[in-house]
């Protein structure tokens, strides 16, 4: 299960880093709840709208998983819980990429008819590097 979720995490954030909204949508349950310690609680459509707005911006974001931080545990008759730490890097137009922030995260994955979807995201313990 670890290898499957690690692969899904990589593919999900590859789509994020490439700004591929159609692929990104495929990983998220339409019943998504996203709990962010600094931004509050949002749903599927609010997150899709935020991704689209971000992708249209001149400010580019890139996510990187902190090596060795990923943990995966099964949830009986549901799927899996994934935890870890990630960093986000920002590139402003005409500037070099810089570390923007890092945070811990929890993704709750549900497997329905052989397809994995993220149903809950918790993002917390943010450390901002840019002001």
C-alpha positions as CSV (number, residue, x, y, z in Angstrom):
1,X,0.0,0.0,0.0
2,X,2.9,2.4,0.8
3,X,4.2,2.2,-2.8
4,X,0.7,2.8,-4.3
5,X,0.1,5.9,-2.1
6,X,3.6,7.2,-2.6
7,X,3.0,6.9,-6.4
8,X,-0.4,8.6,-6.2
9,X,1.2,11.4,-4.1
10,X,3.9,11.9,-6.7
11,X,1.4,11.9,-9.6
12,X,-1.0,14.3,-7.8
13,X,1.8,16.8,-7.2
14,X,3.3,16.3,-10.6
15,X,0.0,17.5,-12.0
16,X,0.1,20.4,-9.5
17,X,3.7,21.3,-10.5
18,X,2.8,21.1,-14.2
19,X,-0.4,23.1,-13.6
20,X,-2.6,20.4,-15.2
21,X,-6.0,21.1,-13.7
22,X,-7.7,18.2,-15.5
23,X,-5.4,15.6,-14.1
24,X,-5.4,17.3,-10.7
25,X,-9.2,17.0,-10.5
26,X,-9.1,13.3,-11.1
27,X,-7.3,12.8,-7.8
28,X,-9.9,14.7,-5.7
29,X,-13.2,13.5,-4.4
30,X,-16.1,15.8,-5.2
31,X,-16.9,15.5,-1.5
32,X,-13.4,16.8,-0.6
33,X,-12.9,18.7,2.7
34,X,-9.6,20.6,3.0
35,X,-8.7,21.8,6.5
36,X,-5.9,24.4,6.4
37,X,-4.5,25.9,9.7
38,X,-4.1,29.3,8.1
39,X,-6.9,29.3,5.5
40,X,-9.8,27.5,7.2
41,X,-12.0,24.8,5.7
42,X,-12.8,24.6,2.0
43,X,-14.6,22.2,-0.3
44,X,-13.8,20.6,-3.7
45,X,-15.1,23.5,-5.9
46,X,-13.3,26.1,-3.8
47,X,-10.0,24.2,-4.2
48,X,-10.5,23.8,-7.9
49,X,-11.2,27.5,-8.2
50,X,-8.1,28.3,-6.1
51,X,-5.9,26.0,-8.3
52,X,-7.2,27.6,-11.5
53,X,-6.5,31.1,-10.1
54,X,-3.0,30.1,-9.0
55,X,-2.2,28.5,-12.4
56,X,-3.3,31.7,-14.2
57,X,-1.0,33.8,-12.1
58,X,2.5,34.9,-13.1
59,X,3.6,33.5,-9.7
60,X,4.5,29.9,-10.1
61,X,4.4,27.3,-7.3
62,X,6.2,24.0,-7.0
63,X,5.6,21.4,-4.3
64,X,8.4,19.0,-3.1
65,X,7.9,16.2,-0.6
66,X,10.5,16.2,2.2
67,X,12.4,13.0,1.7
68,X,11.8,10.4,4.4
69,X,8.7,12.1,5.8
70,X,6.1,10.1,4.0
71,X,4.1,7.6,6.1
72,X,1.1,5.5,4.9
73,X,-1.3,3.4,7.0
74,X,-4.3,1.4,5.9
75,X,-7.9,2.3,7.0
76,X,-10.0,-0.8,7.1
77,X,-12.8,-0.9,4.5
78,X,-12.0,2.6,3.4
79,X,-8.5,3.2,2.1
80,X,-5.4,4.8,3.6
81,X,-4.1,7.7,5.5
82,X,-1.0,9.4,4.2
83,X,1.1,11.8,6.3
84,X,4.2,13.8,5.6
85,X,5.9,17.1,5.3
86,X,6.2,19.1,2.1
87,X,7.8,22.4,0.9
88,X,6.5,24.9,-1.5
89,X,8.8,26.9,-3.7
90,X,7.7,30.1,-5.5
91,X,9.0,31.8,-8.7
92,X,8.0,35.3,-9.2
93,X,8.1,36.6,-12.8
94,X,11.7,37.4,-13.7
95,X,13.0,36.1,-10.3
96,X,14.8,32.9,-9.1
97,X,12.9,30.2,-7.4
98,X,12.8,30.5,-3.6
99,X,11.5,28.4,-0.7
100,X,8.1,29.9,0.2
101,X,6.8,27.6,3.0
102,X,6.7,24.2,4.5
103,X,4.0,22.3,6.3
104,X,2.9,19.0,7.6
105,X,0.0,17.3,5.8
106,X,-2.5,14.4,6.1
107,X,-4.3,13.0,3.0
108,X,-7.2,10.6,3.5
109,X,-7.5,8.4,0.5
110,X,-10.6,6.3,-0.3
111,X,-10.5,3.4,-2.7
112,X,-13.8,3.1,-4.5
113,X,-14.2,0.5,-7.2
114,X,-10.4,0.3,-7.6
115,X,-9.9,4.1,-7.9
116,X,-8.2,6.1,-5.2
117,X,-9.5,9.6,-4.4
118,X,-8.4,12.1,-1.8
119,X,-11.4,12.8,0.4
120,X,-9.8,14.9,3.2
121,X,-6.7,17.0,3.4
122,X,-5.3,18.5,6.6
123,X,-2.5,21.0,6.1
124,X,-1.0,22.4,9.3
125,X,2.2,23.6,11.2
126,X,3.0,26.0,8.4
127,X,6.3,27.7,8.5
128,X,6.4,30.7,6.1
129,X,9.8,31.6,4.7
130,X,8.8,34.6,2.6
131,X,7.0,37.6,4.0
